[in-house]
Amino acid sequence: MNIFIAPFVNALFGFYFLFGNLGWSIIVVTIIIRLVLMPLVWPSLKSAQKMQALQPKLKKIQDKFGKDKQGLAKAQMEMYKSEGINPLSGCLPNILQIAVLMIFFSAFNMVSGFSEGKVKAVTVNQQLVKVFQVKDDFKFGDSFLGVNLATTPAKVLGGGISFGLILPLFLLLGSGLLQYWSAKKMMPNPKVDESVVKKETKDKEDDMMAAMRTQSTYMMPLMTVFIGFNFSIGILLYWFVNSVVMAGQQILMAQIERKK
């Protein structure tokens, strides 16, 4: 049993037995994953929200120091320290999302491979608890809203323009837009942060982190849309629901901070 993949495979099978539909199983599992990760992501969301609220102060500091980059960086870092903020905390949610996506990708490929007859029951049963184990003749449905979750948007498009393209295109574009919105909310003004990170120590590592923070705002959404075109629709469904819940958590955090 793979200790990383097995929990996801069991969850997908368990909720499939409950709902009788793999699509709803993916949706529920994704929401549960986001709730489990919430204690780890919440501090980053809180820090990002604080940084958004500090934009007027940051602007005043910029105006005060002008072209004095070292003085500007020092003043900004002192303000972050006094407010208990880590300027790079916004990177954590993206790192977690990628790590969990890789594990979920492997788990879903095993489940969808079994439904298509490419993976044997004995292989799947190695990951499943006894109550969920299946026989070779078990029929596993992988259709959701009329679309095969094991196929890819590229394969659907290969068959010509059809109604079946609506769901994968909605998932792709919706995920990209939601991730862009979330990234903009997580990252303060790039001009401010780059000077903070780069000028404080002048280390190459800091330069790389500053570039990563800025580029992730655009790279993650673009990667979702273009690379995701060759991902199975089941993975796109997971990514879309993940993005929706992430956006919901950010909105919730903003409301909580606003009431303080």
Buried (B, 14 or more C-beta within 10 A) or exposed (E): EBEEBBBBBBBBBBBBEEEEBBBBBBBBBBBEBBEEBEEEBBEBBBBBBBBBBBEEEBEEBBEEBEEEEEBBBBBBBEBBEEEEBBBBBBBBBBEBBEEBBEBBBBBBBBBBBBBEEEBEBEEBBBBBEEEBBBEEEEEBEBEBEEBBBBBBBEBBBEEEEEEBBEBBBEBBBBBBBBBBBBBEBBBBEBEBBBBBBBBBEEEEEBBEBBBBBBEBBEBBBBBBBEEBBEBBBBBBBBBBBBBBBBBEBBEEBBEEBEEE
